[in-house]
Amino acid sequence: MGSLLKKRGWIIGFILAAVLFPFLSQNDYFLHIMTLAFIWMIAVYGLNLLAGYTGYLSLAHAGFFAIGAYALGLLTVKAGLNYWVSLVLACLLTSAIGAVVGLVALRTREHFFAIYTLCVGYIIYLVIDKWDSLTGGVRGLIGIPAPTNIGPLSFETPLSQYYLILFFLLLTVFVMYRIVHSLTGRTFIAIRNSEDLAQTIGISTMKNKLLVFVISTFFAGLAGALYASFIRFIGPDIGYITIIFDLLTYLLVGGIGTLAGPIVGTFLIVTVSQSLQFLQDYRMLIFGPLLTLLIIFYPRGIVGAYHDWRMKSWAKKKKQTEKKQKYVQQQSRETEKKIKEG
């Protein structure tokens, strides 16, 4: 019960901090950076569900992020569709392409799966870069509209877009929490722990792997679409290989296979990167070794290390309590023995 209350306290604290942040900082640049961080968090949550809870590391995640962004851009700029219709279609299109890719990719395992998805991600980048008539090639897409009004709600200002993307982030966290703590989530974890054992107890591993792969691409597409409408300009570089390594860095630092990891890792890396901006190109000389040391000594990330510390503390307290109980029982027996002898 205490653990549950503590967990809810952290969630309420995060929501309050996010809601009050614009009023505390009152800086448009910081607001812009935090909004981008929220978008990356949504993308990292999709990657975390697949890699952290199912054990399949997809290196095509940046490609699906780019598909979501370009789908929204093309549907709004060239097709002239309503923003919200385009957003839904962009997510569905990304998921459909993810399903097709997953049907082939998920027949492989471990490093073969990672290599295959890396190739798929690069192919997506090349298609976006070379299909000049559709995507604009290296020129990219410009003039992507901001989210259209919903009744009296307008999303033209940076502050309103900040709260809109925060809403989608909180919705993503809620959905992930429900998935992870459901029977489906336990099935994903069973596949991660031992796919062969999962098959022997009757779990349809291919069906569940395809499901989690599609869900992962859906959130990548959602993040990409939100990114396109926030930046209002996109180029093929958003699907390049470096993006997936950035997402992996956020996940590994925060804690792979944890619900809070994507938020903690993304926020920490973005904050540290911005703090070291004054060093320009030399900031990676500091940031790189720090990241390497963190991954070496805390392979489960910051959140994973915190969970391990809590488990060790709990086990230590339990051991001390058991010792005290044994000591009390021993003293009680000795007292009873003395009374009988007396």
URMOTA-V497133 format. One record per run of one state. SS is the DSSP state (A for helix, B for strand, O for the rest). FROM is the first residue (numbers start at 1). LEN is the number of residues. Records with the same first field share a line. If there is no record, write none. Layout:
# URMOTA-V497133
SS=FROM-LEN, FROM-LEN
This chain:
# URMOTA-V497133
O=1-1, 26-2, 52-9, 78-5, 106-4, 131-1, 136-1, 140-1, 143-7, 151-2, 154-4, 181-2, 194-1, 201-4, 232-1, 235-1, 240-1, 255-6, 276-1, 298-3, 342-1
A=2-24, 28-24, 61-17, 83-23, 110-21, 132-4, 137-3, 158-23, 183-11, 195-6, 205-27, 236-4, 241-14, 261-15, 277-21, 301-41
B=141-2, 150-1, 153-1, 233-2
